Amino acid sequence: MVMIMYLRIRDLREDSDLTQQEVAEYLLCDQSLYSKYERGERALPMELAVKLAQYYKVSVDYLVGLTNVKSPYPPK
């Protein structure tokens, strides 16, 4: 399941026609660190997973592979 997350964050970035640099800037990290997240060489911190889910308008459950439904949960 963990590997799914790394594939999904890469696929979401590519589907959005974004570079790793652009996403890294949004996350306030450098591109080389973000690249390691996409390759699964570094664990993606939960707060960054939440930021990515919000950025791509998907649920964290989708990012981590618990569901194949992309839509985020409705706000409370």
Backbone bond lengths (Angstrom), bond angles and torsions (degrees), N, CA, C in turn:
res aa  C-N    CA-C-N  psi(-1)  N-CA   C-N-CA  omega(-1)  CA-C   N-CA-C  phi
1 M - - - 1.445 - - 1.536 110.66 -
2 V 1.310 117.68 -36.73 1.460 121.00 -178.04 1.522 110.72 -61.66
3 M 1.323 117.43 -42.94 1.466 119.79 -178.73 1.520 111.46 -62.31
4 I 1.326 116.59 -30.56 1.464 120.25 178.65 1.525 110.14 -58.98
5 M 1.331 116.83 -39.63 1.461 119.75 -178.62 1.520 110.94 -59.81
6 Y 1.309 117.27 -44.17 1.454 119.91 -177.49 1.526 111.19 -66.99
7 L 1.317 116.33 -37.50 1.462 119.49 176.17 1.521 110.94 -66.54
8 R 1.320 115.84 -39.19 1.461 119.32 -177.49 1.525 111.90 -69.83
9 I 1.320 118.23 -40.09 1.466 117.24 179.97 1.532 110.50 -67.29
10 R 1.329 116.71 -33.40 1.469 119.19 175.57 1.524 110.69 -67.92
11 D 1.342 116.27 -47.01 1.467 119.94 -178.65 1.521 111.64 -62.77
12 L 1.329 117.58 -40.85 1.464 120.40 178.52 1.530 110.68 -63.08
13 R 1.316 116.21 -41.32 1.473 119.94 178.38 1.526 110.28 -63.25
14 E 1.328 116.70 -48.63 1.462 120.12 -179.25 1.523 112.04 -64.06
15 D 1.344 116.99 -40.62 1.469 120.38 178.26 1.522 111.86 -63.29
16 S 1.327 116.32 -26.59 1.470 121.30 178.84 1.524 112.27 -91.06
17 D 1.336 116.75 4.88 1.471 122.34 -179.27 1.528 112.04 54.48
18 L 1.332 115.31 44.38 1.460 121.15 178.20 1.517 109.99 -110.06
19 T 1.305 115.70 152.46 1.462 120.20 174.44 1.527 108.74 -90.71
20 Q 1.317 115.39 162.93 1.458 119.17 174.54 1.526 110.04 -60.40
21 Q 1.318 117.33 -36.27 1.466 121.57 179.43 1.523 111.20 -60.83
22 E 1.322 117.27 -43.05 1.462 120.90 -179.44 1.524 111.39 -63.65
23 V 1.319 116.64 -43.43 1.461 120.04 179.60 1.529 110.00 -68.89
24 A 1.317 116.72 -40.35 1.464 120.89 178.50 1.530 110.58 -59.95
25 E 1.314 117.62 -41.37 1.461 120.94 178.27 1.524 110.82 -62.39
26 Y 1.330 117.35 -40.42 1.462 121.02 177.22 1.529 110.64 -61.93
27 L 1.339 116.09 -39.19 1.461 120.98 -178.47 1.526 112.99 -83.57
28 L 1.334 116.41 -3.89 1.463 122.55 -178.66 1.528 112.07 61.30
29 C 1.334 114.98 44.91 1.464 120.63 174.54 1.520 107.46 -136.45
30 D 1.319 117.09 174.02 1.462 117.02 179.09 1.530 110.66 -90.16
31 Q 1.319 114.39 162.38 1.465 120.75 -174.30 1.513 111.87 -61.65
32 S 1.326 118.55 -37.31 1.467 120.24 -178.13 1.530 111.20 -65.78
33 L 1.325 117.45 -35.88 1.465 120.21 176.52 1.520 110.02 -68.40
34 Y 1.337 116.78 -44.82 1.464 119.14 178.77 1.528 111.07 -60.64
35 S 1.314 117.13 -38.96 1.460 121.32 177.89 1.535 110.67 -58.97
36 K 1.314 116.44 -39.17 1.471 120.31 177.82 1.518 111.58 -66.02
37 Y 1.338 117.55 -34.63 1.466 120.32 174.82 1.528 109.84 -62.40
38 E 1.320 117.31 -46.20 1.470 120.69 -178.82 1.522 112.49 -64.66
39 R 1.314 117.30 -32.94 1.466 120.66 -179.68 1.525 112.48 -86.61
40 G 1.318 117.61 -4.74 1.457 120.89 -179.92 1.512 113.25 77.14
41 E 1.327 117.30 18.16 1.460 121.00 179.84 1.520 112.07 -85.48
42 R 1.320 116.62 -18.21 1.461 122.60 175.79 1.518 107.72 -132.44
43 A 1.318 115.98 142.27 1.464 120.44 177.05 1.525 108.94 -70.04
44 L 1.311 116.40 134.82 1.455 121.70 178.10 1.528 108.16 -82.11
45 P 1.333 117.98 117.21 1.464 120.02 179.05 1.533 111.21 -60.22
46 M 1.317 116.07 146.76 1.465 121.16 -177.08 1.525 111.64 -56.60
47 E 1.340 117.73 -39.50 1.469 118.22 -177.98 1.529 111.44 -65.33
48 L 1.333 117.49 -30.25 1.461 119.98 176.60 1.525 110.96 -77.10
49 A 1.326 117.17 -33.68 1.465 120.35 175.61 1.536 109.63 -62.30
50 V 1.317 116.46 -41.35 1.466 120.53 178.23 1.533 110.17 -64.65
51 K 1.337 117.11 -43.90 1.475 120.13 178.63 1.523 111.16 -61.06
52 L 1.343 116.64 -41.29 1.468 119.51 179.13 1.520 111.19 -66.77
53 A 1.325 116.78 -40.65 1.464 120.08 178.21 1.527 110.24 -60.65
54 Q 1.314 116.96 -42.61 1.463 120.35 178.21 1.531 110.91 -66.67
55 Y 1.310 116.36 -41.50 1.468 121.49 -179.15 1.523 111.86 -60.98
56 Y 1.330 116.08 -45.37 1.464 121.02 -177.80 1.524 112.86 -89.61
57 K 1.340 116.66 -2.67 1.470 122.27 179.91 1.533 111.51 59.78
58 V 1.335 114.01 48.77 1.466 121.68 175.13 1.534 107.63 -128.55
59 S 1.313 116.36 170.54 1.457 119.28 176.81 1.527 110.00 -88.31
60 V 1.310 116.00 155.80 1.462 120.34 174.61 1.527 108.89 -63.31
61 D 1.326 116.98 -34.90 1.466 120.07 176.97 1.530 110.89 -57.92
62 Y 1.331 116.69 -37.71 1.463 119.53 176.79 1.524 110.26 -65.78
63 L 1.325 116.59 -45.70 1.468 119.64 -179.34 1.518 112.19 -56.71
64 V 1.336 116.88 -41.88 1.466 119.63 -175.05 1.526 112.98 -89.37
65 G 1.325 117.82 -0.25 1.454 120.41 173.97 1.515 115.63 89.13
66 L 1.337 117.63 15.42 1.464 119.36 177.85 1.514 112.49 -79.72
67 T 1.321 116.17 -17.88 1.461 121.89 177.66 1.519 108.54 -148.78
68 N 1.316 115.42 158.31 1.459 120.58 174.40 1.525 111.31 -101.35
69 V 1.339 116.24 2.64 1.462 121.91 177.80 1.517 108.03 -85.58
70 K 1.323 116.08 120.35 1.464 120.21 -175.54 1.523 113.65 -76.57
71 S 1.342 117.90 -32.38 1.464 119.00 -170.06 1.527 113.06 -59.77
72 P 1.338 114.39 138.32 1.467 119.06 179.82 1.518 110.29 -72.40
73 Y 1.303 115.57 165.76 1.450 120.52 176.72 1.516 108.79 -72.39
74 P 1.341 116.33 150.12 1.470 117.36 178.59 1.529 110.18 -66.14
75 P 1.327 116.92 147.20 1.469 119.54 179.34 1.524 110.43 -65.40
76 K 1.316 114.72 153.85 1.485 119.62 179.67 1.500 110.25 -81.92
